Structures are given as C-alpha cells and as structure tokens.
Amino acid sequence: MGPQPLSLPPFPLLSLRFGCILVSRGRALEAAKCPVGFFPCGNVTTCLPQQLHCNGVDDCGNRADEENCGDNNGWSLQLDKYFASYYQMASPYPFDAERSECLVGSVPGCCSCRGLVLDCDEASLHAVPSVSSNVTAMYLQNNQIISVSTYAFRGLYNLNKLIIEDNHLSRISPLTFYGLNSLILLVLMNNVLTHLPHEPLCQHMPRLHWLYFKKFQYCGYAPHVRSCKPNTDGLSSLENLLASVIQRVFVWVVSVVTCFGNIFVICMRPYIRSENKLHAISIISLCCADCLMGVYLFVIGALDLKFRGEYHKHAQLWTDSTNCQLMGSLAILSTEVSVLLLTFLTLEKYICIVYPFRCLRPRKCRTITILILIWIVGFIVAFIPLSNKEFFKNYYGTNGVCFPLHSEDTESTGAQIYSVAIFLGVNLAAFVIIVFSYGSMFYSVHRSTGTATEIRNQVKKEMILAKRFFFIVFTDALCWIPIFVLKFLSLLQVEIPGTITSWVVIFILPINSALNPILYTLTTRPFKETIHQFWYNYRQRRSIDSKRSQKTYPPSLIWVEMWPLQEMLPEARRPAAFTDPCEMSQISQSTRLNSYS
C-alpha cells in the first residue's frame, strides 16, 4: 500500500506553525494542523504525507500539494548568480552599484560578497566562516569542510539560504543548525554523511521549506520539511524498498522461476543416464550458482514486504548492516560463478566442435579441478570487499538491494576501481570469449559441409543450430551489454538516473539465471525426446489399461545425453576407421549438428 491521505475532522482553521510556512501570492495560507510528516492540502482538512507533496501529481485534487514547489536551487541558482555578477559589472546605474556593496562585515579572502550574500564557492575552506548576523545567504559549496561546530550558525537569524553541498561533512549534531529561524533552503547534497541525529533535523527551523540530500533515506530524518529531495533513488522510496509495483511483482516472478527451474534441473540429473557425466556435473554446478540468484531475489522480495510503508525508518540501518553485505556477496558470487561457468562450458563446446579429432576432450580430474577453482574465484571476488572497510567503504550498501553496480561516483575510489575491474575486466572478457567461440563454432560447422550430405537436411540442421547459438549469445548480450554501457558512462562521469540503474539490477541482471536452465537443459534435444517418450508411454499405458489386454511398462525418465562424437562407437572415433575423408567429414558434421540441435 502506498502513502494515503489523512482526512481530519472539521475544526477552526489554525495557522501552520511547524515544518514550513506555505506562501501563495504573497499571503500565508491558513490550513488544518496535520500530524508530523503530513502537510495540508491548502485550506481544506485533508493532509498528505511529505512524499506526495511536490511530486508532480495532483494528489490533493485542488493542486495545493503542487503549489510553491519551485525553489532557487540547481541550474536556476547558478544562473541567478551568473547574471547577478554580469549585471554588477555591466550595469551603469548607481542602484546596482549600491547593491553590490558588501554588507556582511569581514569576508574571507577567497570569498566574494554582494549585499547580504556571501559566496565562498571553491574557496578551499575547512570551516564555516564567521560573518555578521545580517547575512541572508551563504554559498559554501565545493570546499573541504569536514565538520560543522555545534553553534557555527548561532546568531544568523536572517539567513534564509544555506548551500553546503560538495564538501566532506560526515556527521551533523542536533544543534548544528540551531537558531536558523528564517532558513528556507538547505542544501547538503554530495557529502559523506554517516551520522545524523535521531531528532528531526528541522525542529529548530520552522520556516525550512526545501531540503536536499544526496541519499533519499536521509529525508526520513526531516519529516517536518514539506519538500525534501530526493524522494527515491529510482529503486527504493521513503515507503518501500522496491519503489514500483512492477519491481515487486517482477522480483517474485523471477525468483520463483529461477529457483524452480534450476532446482528442477538439479533434481532431474540423477535420472539421466548420461555418457558425459562431466558435462552433467558442470550443468549442475551452473544451476547451483543460478539458484543463489533466485535466493537473493527471494530475500529482497521478503525484505520489501517486511519494510512496506516504513522503509525510511530502516533504510540506513539496513544498507549499513552485515546482512546487506552478505546478500550483496551472495549476488556477486552467483553472478561471477555463473559467468565463469558459462565461459568454461562454451570453451568446452568450442574444442569439441572445432577440434573434434585432437583428443582435447576434458578429463574428469581436470574438469572437477576447474569447477572447484571457479567457485573459489567466485568466493574471493564476492568477499574481498568485506575484508577491508577502509579501502572499499560500504561497497555493497550503496542501494537498498545491496548490489554494487556503482553507476555513479562513490565515496570510495577503491570501490569504483574494483567494480570496474569486475564488470569491465572479468565479465567483459568472458562475454567476448563467448561471442567469439559461438561464432567460430557455427562457422566451422558451416564450412565443413560436404556434398555427401543432403542439402535440404543440412540447411535445416544449420538453421536449428544457428537459432540455438543465437539465443544463447542474445541472452548473454541482453544481460551484460547494458551493464557495460553503464560502467563506461560512469567512467566518463555521465550522470545516470537512478531509474535506469533499477531497471538493470531488477529486470536485466537476473535474466541469465532464469533462462540458463531453459537454454542448457529444457530446450535440448535429449530433454525434448524424453518428454515425448514420457507422453507416448503415458498414452500407451492409458490405452492398454482400457483394453486390459497387454502388460504395461512404466514410463522411463532416463535418456542418453549425447555429447560431440559420443554418438559413435569408440573405434569409430578414430580417424583410422574411415577410409574416405568425405565420409569422416560427413559423420563428424552430422554428429556435431545433432548434438546441439
């Protein structure tokens, strides 16, 4: 359930004296008094929660929740400052010259002053400068301010704009902004805040109307402020871990499909009499890795239910918790082991198809060793960020789902470098290997076509093979190309909307884990033949039971899974068994096509 409006019983209208003061057409609007975190719909008795104000939607019905939502922050703020400087230099009128005179007393050398406005943008400040009490605006962005003393702004009763973005603030005390009774705009974006007071930030700032943080979770500490941004990071909101209904539904659907599909394949393998047990072991290992992704999505869905409607109360604790770190490690473990196993399976197929007579088939000891090494590498990649908090910071806690995509500038350069090394190093290299190998396999099969094979049958088999290879490569590309693009854009310092990141993490990343059982088992020729045989035996049994004339035989769930060159007898696999090279090419080609169709 999303946030709901609150209707109050009629009572004499009182002036709003908490959180903020609404001003429209120069007059203060009288409104019903609402609970903390709720704000009135103009002069009616309906109250809406903070997140429904200034969200671009007419939730009140009279558009009162969308009035007075514009501020003087962002580009408009920069343009105002630019044109003010321009007019100051270019205007010949004495009035403008008078306004440009500094009226705030002593000013630090690297700062500029215009009237009652102090501009210390990129002034290399390490502390808040001391100025006279009549200052009305302070621009302190792009400095090295690490902390703000308890009474740094004491006596600044006329201050209405305070910009402290792009500094190094890590904590704010309950009395940091005490006494700023006239403050309307407060910008704290792009700081490294790790500690906020338990008391509401704005309880000593009755006129505070606009508040800006880097993370939406911090708005939960300011329920009195009507317009606190951001309301969401594109993935989570103040109310819910997963902001949209589509995300919630998709997480549950994919988790069920992923877990059921992979567990089904794992359970079916004991009933398979396969001549290639090593390939079966590899497939089971892949299913185990993909099943971890299903477990991860299931836990995220369960936490969304647990935090439903009050996520902002738990957001900071959750993203900083050990459980979040473990969940992120589980997701990365699943992702990296799956990528490495797919690369291994692809190279295995590549060797068997392109070099069928070179005795390069994997042996049991070698295959098991490779699988163990893949899992060890996966564990190392997933848990290294937990070994050094100073270097990686909160590597997995950058978002509510604890997945370290790091599509924006992070607080830790080490985390950014490590993320790039994994996604643009290991995973991109694996993707290139997979694409190249499947392209080479299809080209090898197509080139070795001989005149002894019927053209029509050959074309049909090649089309089946091409479609199968295409879907394998396509799903890999669909999963990884968007992530590669996001990482490249983040390296170029391109701002990426949080909504796009949420689509990648929730909708795109789990695709491979959900489809791998279908691509590598459920759509293979042996499995389809087994299903057909099972259905045929079932119909035969029903027919025999009805006639009661013949003995019934139970359906068999055992099929022979063929691997390249294993449809032939051992003596037939030796090149010496063929006297005609065309015959050798024909049998080899037919075997390879049948194995992957």
C-alpha positions as CSV (number, residue, x, y, z in Angstrom):
1,M,0.0,0.0,0.0
2,G,1.3,3.4,-0.9
3,P,1.0,6.5,1.2
4,Q,-2.6,7.5,1.9
5,P,-4.1,11.0,2.5
6,L,-5.3,11.7,6.0
7,S,-8.7,13.4,6.5
8,L,-9.2,15.5,9.6
9,P,-12.5,16.4,11.2
10,P,-13.6,19.9,10.7
11,F,-12.3,22.4,13.3
12,P,-11.4,26.1,13.3
13,L,-8.6,26.8,10.9
14,L,-5.3,27.4,12.6
15,S,-2.1,28.9,11.1
16,L,0.5,26.2,10.3
17,R,3.3,26.7,12.8
18,F,5.5,23.7,12.2
19,G,7.7,22.2,9.5
20,C,7.3,25.1,7.0
21,I,5.1,28.1,6.1
22,L,3.2,27.9,2.9
23,V,3.1,31.2,1.0
24,S,0.9,31.8,-2.1
25,R,0.5,35.1,-3.9
26,G,2.3,36.8,-1.0
27,R,-0.2,35.7,1.6
28,A,0.2,32.9,4.2
29,L,-2.4,30.2,3.7
30,E,-4.3,29.1,6.8
31,A,-4.6,25.3,6.9
32,A,-5.6,22.5,9.2
33,K,-2.9,21.3,11.6
34,C,-1.6,17.9,10.4
35,P,0.4,15.2,12.2
36,V,4.2,15.2,11.9
37,G,5.2,14.1,8.4
38,F,1.9,15.3,6.9
39,F,1.0,18.6,5.2
40,P,-2.3,20.2,4.4
41,C,-4.0,20.4,1.0
42,G,-4.3,24.2,1.0
43,N,-7.2,25.3,3.2
44,V,-9.0,22.0,3.3
45,T,-8.9,19.4,6.1
46,T,-7.1,16.8,4.1
47,C,-3.4,16.1,4.9
48,L,-1.0,14.3,2.6
49,P,2.4,12.7,3.6
50,Q,5.6,14.5,2.7
51,Q,6.4,12.3,-0.2
52,L,3.1,13.2,-2.0
53,H,3.9,16.9,-2.0
54,C,5.8,18.4,-4.9
55,N,5.9,15.0,-6.8
56,G,4.3,16.3,-10.0
57,V,0.9,14.7,-9.3
58,D,-2.2,16.4,-8.2
59,D,-2.9,14.2,-5.1
60,C,-5.0,16.8,-3.3
61,G,-7.4,17.4,-6.1
62,N,-7.0,21.1,-5.9
63,R,-3.3,21.2,-6.8
64,A,-2.4,22.6,-3.4
65,D,0.2,19.9,-3.0
66,E,2.0,21.1,-6.1
67,E,2.0,24.8,-5.3
68,N,5.1,26.6,-4.1
69,C,7.3,23.7,-5.1
70,G,9.8,25.6,-7.2
71,D,13.0,26.6,-5.5
72,N,16.0,28.6,-6.4
73,N,18.4,25.6,-6.4
74,G,20.3,23.8,-9.1
75,W,20.7,25.5,-12.5
76,S,18.4,28.4,-11.7
77,L,20.6,29.2,-8.7
78,Q,23.7,29.1,-10.8
79,L,22.1,31.3,-13.5
80,D,20.9,33.8,-10.9
81,K,24.5,34.1,-9.5
82,Y,25.9,34.4,-13.0
83,F,23.6,37.1,-14.2
84,A,23.9,38.9,-10.9
85,S,27.7,39.1,-11.4
86,Y,27.1,40.1,-15.0
87,Y,24.8,43.0,-14.1
88,Q,27.1,44.0,-11.3
89,M,29.9,44.5,-13.8
90,A,27.9,45.9,-16.7
91,S,25.1,48.0,-15.2
92,P,25.8,51.8,-15.2
93,Y,23.1,52.5,-12.7
94,P,24.0,53.6,-9.2
95,F,21.3,51.4,-7.7
96,D,23.0,48.3,-8.9
97,A,26.4,49.5,-7.7
98,E,24.9,50.1,-4.3
99,R,23.5,46.6,-4.1
100,S,26.9,45.1,-5.0
101,E,28.5,46.7,-1.9
102,C,29.3,44.1,0.8
103,L,27.2,44.5,3.9
104,V,28.2,41.4,5.9
105,G,31.4,42.8,7.6
106,S,34.7,40.9,7.3
107,V,34.8,38.3,4.5
108,P,37.5,35.6,4.0
109,G,39.9,36.4,1.3
110,C,38.8,33.7,-1.1
111,C,35.1,34.6,-0.8
112,S,33.1,37.3,-2.6
113,C,30.3,39.3,-1.2
114,R,27.3,41.1,-2.8
115,G,25.0,42.9,-0.5
116,L,23.9,40.4,2.2
117,V,25.0,37.4,0.2
118,L,28.3,35.6,0.9
119,D,29.7,33.4,-1.9
120,C,32.5,31.1,-0.9
121,D,32.3,28.7,-3.8
122,E,35.6,26.7,-4.2
123,A,37.3,28.9,-1.6
124,S,39.2,25.9,-0.1
125,L,37.5,26.5,3.3
126,H,37.9,23.9,6.1
127,A,35.4,25.5,8.4
128,V,32.3,27.7,8.3
129,P,33.5,31.4,8.2
130,S,32.3,33.9,10.8
131,V,30.2,36.7,9.4
132,S,27.8,39.3,10.7
133,S,24.3,38.3,11.8
134,N,22.6,40.2,8.9
135,V,23.8,37.8,6.2
136,T,20.8,36.3,4.2
137,A,22.5,33.7,2.0
138,M,25.7,31.6,2.3
139,Y,27.1,29.6,-0.6
140,L,29.7,27.2,0.8
141,Q,29.8,24.5,-1.9
142,N,32.9,22.8,-3.3
143,N,35.1,23.2,-0.2
144,Q,36.9,20.9,2.3
145,I,34.6,21.4,5.2
146,I,34.8,18.2,7.2
147,S,32.7,19.1,10.3
148,V,30.5,22.0,11.5
149,S,30.8,23.1,15.1
150,T,27.6,23.0,17.2
151,Y,27.0,26.7,17.2
152,A,28.6,27.6,13.8
153,F,25.5,29.4,12.7
154,R,24.5,30.9,16.0
155,G,23.0,34.4,15.7
156,L,22.3,34.2,11.9
157,Y,18.7,34.9,12.4
158,N,18.2,36.4,8.9
159,L,19.9,33.6,7.0
160,N,17.4,32.1,4.5
161,K,19.6,30.2,2.1
162,L,22.5,27.8,3.1
163,I,24.3,25.8,0.5
164,I,26.9,23.3,1.8
165,E,27.0,20.8,-1.0
166,D,30.1,19.0,-2.3
167,N,32.0,19.1,0.9
168,H,33.2,16.3,3.2
169,L,30.7,16.5,6.0
170,S,30.3,13.2,7.8
171,R,28.1,14.0,10.7
172,I,25.5,16.5,11.9
173,S,24.8,17.2,15.5
174,P,21.3,18.0,16.8
175,L,22.3,21.7,17.4
176,T,24.2,22.3,14.2
177,F,21.5,24.4,12.6
178,Y,20.0,25.7,15.9
179,G,18.7,29.2,15.7
180,L,18.2,29.4,12.0
181,N,14.6,30.5,12.3
182,S,14.5,32.2,8.9
183,L,16.1,29.4,6.9
184,I,14.0,28.4,3.9
185,L,16.5,26.5,1.7
186,L,19.2,24.0,3.0
187,V,21.3,22.0,0.5
188,L,23.5,19.2,1.9
189,M,24.0,17.2,-1.3
190,N,27.2,15.3,-2.2
191,N,28.6,15.0,1.4
192,V,29.7,11.8,3.1
193,L,27.1,11.8,5.8
194,T,27.3,8.7,8.0
195,H,25.7,10.0,11.2
196,L,22.6,12.0,11.6
197,P,20.8,13.0,14.9
198,H,17.8,11.0,16.0
199,E,15.8,14.1,16.5
200,P,14.2,15.7,13.4
201,L,16.7,17.9,11.7
202,C,14.3,20.8,11.1
203,Q,12.7,21.0,14.5
204,H,14.6,24.3,15.2
205,M,13.9,25.6,11.7
206,P,10.2,26.4,11.5
207,R,10.4,28.0,8.0
208,L,12.5,25.4,6.3
209,H,10.7,24.6,3.0
210,W,13.3,22.9,0.8
211,L,15.9,20.4,1.9
212,Y,18.3,18.5,-0.4
213,F,20.4,15.4,0.5
214,K,22.5,13.0,-1.6
215,K,20.5,10.0,-0.5
216,F,16.8,9.8,-0.2
217,Q,17.0,7.9,3.1
218,Y,18.0,11.0,4.9
219,C,14.7,12.6,4.2
220,G,13.3,10.3,6.9
221,Y,15.2,12.4,9.4
222,A,13.3,15.5,8.3
223,P,9.6,14.8,8.4
224,H,8.7,18.4,9.2
225,V,10.0,19.7,5.8
226,R,7.4,19.8,3.1
227,S,9.8,19.4,0.1
228,C,12.7,17.1,0.9
229,K,14.6,15.6,-2.1
230,P,15.3,13.1,-3.4
231,N,12.3,11.1,-2.7
232,T,13.7,8.0,-4.3
233,D,16.9,6.6,-5.9
234,G,15.0,5.0,-8.7
235,L,15.0,1.7,-6.9
236,S,13.7,2.4,-3.4
237,S,11.4,5.1,-1.9
238,L,10.8,6.5,1.5
239,E,8.0,4.0,2.0
240,N,9.2,0.8,0.2
241,L,12.4,-1.0,-0.5
242,L,11.2,-1.5,-4.1
243,A,9.5,1.7,-5.2
244,S,7.3,0.5,-8.0
245,V,4.7,-2.3,-8.2
246,I,6.3,-3.6,-11.4
247,Q,9.6,-4.1,-9.5
248,R,7.9,-6.0,-6.7
249,V,6.0,-8.3,-9.0
250,F,9.0,-8.9,-11.2
251,V,11.2,-9.8,-8.2
252,W,8.8,-12.5,-7.0
253,V,8.2,-13.9,-10.5
254,V,11.9,-14.1,-11.4
255,S,12.9,-15.6,-8.0
256,V,10.2,-18.3,-8.4
257,V,11.1,-19.1,-12.0
258,T,14.9,-19.1,-11.2
259,C,14.6,-21.3,-8.1
260,F,12.1,-23.7,-9.6
261,G,13.9,-24.0,-13.0
262,N,17.3,-24.7,-11.5
263,I,16.1,-27.0,-8.7
264,F,14.1,-28.9,-11.3
265,V,17.2,-29.4,-13.5
266,I,19.3,-30.4,-10.4
267,C,16.7,-33.0,-9.3
268,M,16.4,-34.4,-12.8
269,R,20.1,-35.1,-13.3
270,P,20.1,-38.2,-11.1
271,Y,17.6,-39.8,-13.5
272,I,19.8,-39.1,-16.6
273,R,22.0,-41.9,-17.8
274,S,24.5,-39.6,-19.5
275,E,27.5,-40.8,-21.4
276,N,29.1,-37.4,-20.5
277,K,29.0,-37.2,-16.7
278,L,31.4,-34.3,-16.7
279,H,29.1,-32.1,-18.7
280,A,26.3,-33.1,-16.3
281,I,28.4,-32.0,-13.3
282,S,29.1,-28.7,-15.0
283,I,25.4,-28.1,-15.6
284,I,24.5,-28.9,-12.0
285,S,27.2,-26.5,-10.8
286,L,25.8,-23.8,-13.1
287,C,22.3,-24.5,-11.7
288,C,23.5,-24.1,-8.2
289,A,25.1,-20.8,-9.0
290,D,21.9,-19.5,-10.7
291,C,19.8,-20.8,-7.8
292,L,21.7,-18.5,-5.5
293,M,20.5,-15.6,-7.6
294,G,16.9,-16.8,-7.0
295,V,17.5,-17.0,-3.3
296,Y,18.9,-13.4,-3.4
297,L,15.8,-12.1,-5.2
298,F,13.5,-14.0,-2.8
299,V,15.2,-12.4,0.2
300,I,14.9,-8.9,-1.4
301,G,11.2,-9.5,-2.0
302,A,10.7,-10.7,1.6
303,L,12.5,-7.6,3.0
304,D,10.3,-5.4,0.8
305,L,7.3,-6.9,2.5
306,K,8.9,-6.5,5.9
307,F,9.7,-2.8,5.4
308,R,6.5,-2.0,3.5
309,G,5.3,1.5,4.2
310,E,8.1,2.5,6.5
311,Y,11.3,1.8,4.7
312,H,12.8,5.1,5.6
313,K,13.0,4.1,9.3
314,H,15.2,1.1,8.4
315,A,17.0,2.2,5.2
316,Q,20.2,3.4,6.8
317,L,20.5,0.6,9.3
318,W,19.8,-2.0,6.5
319,T,22.3,-0.7,4.0
320,D,25.0,-0.5,6.7
321,S,24.2,-3.9,8.2
322,T,26.1,-7.2,7.9
323,N,23.1,-8.9,6.4
324,C,23.1,-6.4,3.5
325,Q,26.8,-7.1,2.9
326,L,26.2,-10.9,2.9
327,M,23.3,-10.5,0.5
328,G,25.4,-8.4,-1.9
329,S,28.2,-11.0,-1.6
330,L,25.7,-13.8,-2.5
331,A,24.5,-11.9,-5.6
332,I,28.1,-11.3,-6.8
333,L,29.0,-14.9,-6.0
334,S,26.1,-16.1,-8.1
335,T,26.9,-13.7,-10.9
336,E,30.6,-14.4,-11.2
337,V,30.4,-18.1,-10.8
338,S,27.7,-18.2,-13.5
339,V,29.8,-16.1,-15.9
340,L,32.9,-18.2,-15.4
341,L,30.9,-21.5,-15.8
342,L,29.2,-20.3,-19.0
343,T,32.7,-19.4,-20.3
344,F,34.0,-22.8,-19.4
345,L,31.0,-24.6,-21.0
346,T,31.4,-22.5,-24.1
347,L,35.1,-23.3,-24.5
348,E,34.3,-27.0,-23.9
349,K,31.8,-26.9,-26.8
350,Y,34.3,-24.9,-28.9
351,I,37.0,-27.5,-28.5
352,C,34.7,-30.4,-29.2
353,I,33.2,-28.9,-32.4
354,V,36.2,-27.0,-33.9
355,Y,38.8,-29.6,-33.0
356,P,36.9,-32.9,-32.9
357,F,39.9,-35.3,-33.6
358,R,42.6,-33.7,-31.5
359,C,42.0,-35.6,-28.2
360,L,41.3,-32.3,-26.4
361,R,38.2,-33.6,-24.6
362,P,38.2,-32.7,-20.9
363,R,39.0,-35.4,-18.4
364,K,37.4,-36.0,-15.0
365,C,40.2,-34.7,-12.8
366,R,40.7,-31.6,-15.0
367,T,37.0,-30.8,-15.1
368,I,36.5,-31.1,-11.4
369,T,39.6,-29.1,-10.7
370,I,38.4,-26.3,-13.0
371,L,34.9,-26.3,-11.3
372,I,36.4,-26.1,-7.8
373,L,38.7,-23.2,-9.0
374,I,35.8,-21.3,-10.5
375,W,33.9,-21.5,-7.2
376,I,37.0,-20.4,-5.2
377,V,37.5,-17.4,-7.5
378,G,33.8,-16.5,-7.1
379,F,34.1,-16.6,-3.3
380,I,37.2,-14.5,-3.4
381,V,35.7,-11.9,-5.8
382,A,32.5,-11.7,-3.7
383,F,34.1,-11.4,-0.2
384,I,37.2,-9.3,-0.8
385,P,35.2,-6.1,-0.3
386,L,34.3,-7.3,3.2
387,S,37.9,-7.7,4.2
388,N,39.0,-4.0,4.1
389,K,36.3,-1.5,5.1
390,E,38.7,1.5,4.9
391,F,39.5,0.8,1.2
392,F,36.1,-0.4,0.0
393,K,33.9,1.6,2.4
394,N,30.3,0.4,2.3
395,Y,30.8,-1.5,-1.0
396,Y,27.5,-3.4,-1.0
397,G,25.4,-0.8,0.8
398,T,25.1,1.8,-2.0
399,N,21.5,0.9,-2.6
400,G,18.6,-1.0,-0.9
401,V,19.1,-4.2,-2.8
402,C,22.8,-4.3,-1.9
403,F,24.1,-4.8,-5.4
404,P,27.4,-3.0,-6.1
405,L,26.7,-1.7,-9.6
406,H,28.3,1.7,-8.7
407,S,27.0,3.5,-11.7
408,E,27.8,6.9,-10.1
409,D,30.7,8.4,-8.2
410,T,31.1,6.6,-4.9
411,E,32.6,7.6,-1.6
412,S,35.5,5.2,-2.2
413,T,37.8,5.2,-5.2
414,G,38.8,1.7,-4.3
415,A,35.2,0.5,-4.6
416,Q,34.9,2.2,-8.0
417,I,38.1,0.6,-9.3
418,Y,37.2,-2.8,-8.0
419,S,33.7,-2.6,-9.6
420,V,35.2,-1.6,-13.0
421,A,37.7,-4.4,-12.8
422,I,35.0,-6.9,-12.2
423,F,32.4,-5.7,-14.7
424,L,34.6,-4.3,-17.5
425,G,37.5,-6.6,-16.8
426,V,36.4,-10.2,-16.0
427,N,32.8,-10.1,-17.3
428,L,33.6,-8.2,-20.5
429,A,36.4,-10.6,-21.3
430,A,34.1,-13.6,-20.7
431,F,31.4,-12.1,-22.9
432,V,33.9,-11.5,-25.8
433,I,35.1,-15.1,-25.4
434,I,31.6,-16.5,-25.5
435,V,30.6,-14.5,-28.6
436,F,33.8,-15.3,-30.5
437,S,33.5,-19.0,-29.6
438,Y,29.9,-19.4,-30.7
439,G,30.7,-17.5,-33.9
440,S,33.7,-19.8,-34.6
441,M,31.6,-22.9,-33.9
442,F,28.9,-22.0,-36.3
443,Y,31.5,-21.0,-39.0
444,S,33.3,-24.3,-38.5
445,V,30.1,-26.3,-38.9
446,H,29.1,-24.3,-42.0
447,R,32.5,-24.6,-43.7
448,S,32.8,-28.3,-43.2
449,T,29.5,-29.1,-45.2
450,G,30.2,-31.8,-47.7
451,T,28.4,-32.8,-50.9
452,A,27.6,-36.2,-49.4
453,T,25.0,-34.6,-47.1
454,E,21.6,-33.8,-48.4
455,I,21.5,-30.0,-48.9
456,R,17.9,-29.6,-47.5
457,N,18.6,-31.6,-44.4
458,Q,21.9,-29.8,-43.9
459,V,20.3,-26.3,-44.2
460,K,17.6,-27.3,-41.7
461,K,20.1,-28.5,-39.1
462,E,22.3,-25.4,-39.6
463,M,19.2,-23.2,-39.0
464,I,18.4,-25.1,-35.8
465,L,22.0,-24.7,-34.7
466,A,22.1,-21.1,-35.6
467,K,18.9,-20.3,-33.7
468,R,20.2,-22.1,-30.6
469,F,23.5,-20.3,-30.7
470,F,21.8,-17.0,-31.3
471,F,19.6,-17.3,-28.3
472,I,22.5,-18.2,-26.0
473,V,24.5,-15.2,-27.2
474,F,21.5,-12.9,-27.3
475,T,20.6,-13.6,-23.6
476,D,24.2,-13.0,-22.6
477,A,24.2,-9.8,-24.6
478,L,20.9,-8.7,-23.2
479,C,22.2,-9.2,-19.7
480,W,25.6,-7.7,-19.9
481,I,25.7,-5.0,-22.6
482,P,23.5,-2.6,-20.5
483,I,25.8,-3.1,-17.5
484,F,28.9,-2.5,-19.7
485,V,27.4,0.7,-21.1
486,L,26.5,2.0,-17.6
487,K,30.0,1.3,-16.4
488,F,31.6,3.1,-19.4
489,L,29.2,6.1,-18.9
490,S,30.1,6.2,-15.2
491,L,33.8,6.3,-16.0
492,L,33.0,9.3,-18.3
493,Q,31.3,10.9,-15.3
494,V,27.9,10.9,-17.1
495,E,25.0,11.3,-14.6
496,I,22.9,8.2,-14.7
497,P,19.3,8.4,-13.5
498,G,18.5,6.0,-10.6
499,T,15.5,4.7,-12.6
500,I,17.9,3.2,-15.2
501,T,20.0,1.6,-12.6
502,S,17.0,0.0,-11.0
503,W,15.9,-1.5,-14.4
504,V,19.4,-3.0,-14.8
505,V,19.6,-4.5,-11.3
506,I,16.0,-5.8,-11.0
507,F,15.0,-6.5,-14.6
508,I,18.1,-7.3,-16.6
509,L,20.7,-8.8,-14.3
510,P,18.7,-11.9,-13.3
511,I,17.9,-12.8,-17.0
512,N,20.7,-15.3,-17.4
513,S,20.0,-17.1,-14.1
514,A,16.3,-17.5,-15.1
515,L,17.0,-18.6,-18.7
516,N,20.1,-20.8,-18.3
517,P,18.0,-23.9,-17.3
518,I,15.9,-23.4,-20.4
519,L,18.8,-22.8,-22.8
520,Y,21.1,-25.5,-21.5
521,T,18.7,-28.3,-20.4
522,L,15.0,-27.8,-21.0
523,T,15.3,-27.0,-24.7
524,T,17.9,-29.6,-25.6
525,R,17.2,-32.5,-27.9
526,P,17.6,-35.2,-25.2
527,F,15.2,-33.5,-22.9
528,K,12.5,-32.9,-25.6
529,E,12.8,-36.5,-26.7
530,T,12.4,-37.7,-23.1
531,I,9.2,-35.6,-22.7
532,H,7.9,-37.0,-26.0
533,Q,8.7,-40.5,-24.9
534,F,7.1,-39.9,-21.5
535,W,3.9,-38.7,-23.1
536,Y,3.9,-41.5,-25.6
537,N,4.3,-44.1,-22.8
538,Y,1.6,-42.4,-20.8
539,R,-0.8,-42.6,-23.7
540,Q,0.1,-46.2,-24.4
541,R,-0.5,-47.1,-20.8
542,R,-3.9,-45.5,-20.8
543,S,-4.7,-47.3,-24.0
544,I,-3.5,-50.6,-22.6
545,D,-5.4,-50.1,-19.3
546,S,-8.5,-49.5,-21.2
547,K,-8.1,-52.7,-23.3
548,R,-6.7,-54.7,-20.4
549,S,-5.1,-57.0,-22.9
550,Q,-1.4,-56.2,-22.6
551,K,1.1,-55.8,-19.9
552,T,2.0,-52.2,-19.1
553,Y,5.5,-50.8,-18.8
554,P,6.3,-47.8,-16.6
555,P,7.5,-44.7,-18.3
556,S,11.2,-44.1,-18.3
557,L,12.7,-40.9,-17.2
558,I,16.2,-41.9,-18.3
559,W,17.6,-40.6,-21.5
560,V,21.0,-40.7,-23.1
561,E,22.6,-37.3,-23.4
562,M,24.9,-37.2,-26.3
563,W,28.0,-35.1,-26.5
564,P,30.0,-34.4,-29.6
565,L,31.5,-37.5,-31.2
566,Q,29.9,-39.8,-28.5
567,E,27.1,-41.0,-30.7
568,M,29.8,-43.1,-32.5
569,L,31.4,-46.2,-31.1
570,P,34.9,-45.7,-29.6
571,E,36.5,-47.5,-32.5
572,A,34.6,-45.3,-34.9
573,R,36.0,-42.1,-33.4
574,R,39.5,-43.0,-34.5
575,P,40.4,-41.3,-37.8
576,A,41.9,-44.7,-39.0
577,A,38.4,-46.2,-39.0
578,F,37.5,-44.1,-42.1
579,T,39.0,-44.7,-45.4
580,D,37.3,-41.8,-47.1
581,P,37.9,-38.3,-45.8
582,C,34.5,-37.2,-47.1
583,E,32.9,-40.0,-45.0
584,M,34.8,-38.8,-42.0
585,S,33.7,-35.2,-42.6
586,Q,30.1,-36.3,-43.1
587,I,29.9,-38.3,-39.9
588,S,31.7,-35.7,-37.9
589,Q,29.4,-32.9,-39.3
590,S,26.3,-34.9,-38.6
591,T,27.3,-35.7,-35.1
592,R,28.1,-32.1,-34.3
593,L,24.8,-30.8,-35.7
594,N,22.7,-33.5,-33.9
595,S,24.4,-32.8,-30.6
596,Y,23.4,-29.1,-30.5
597,S,20.0,-29.1,-32.3
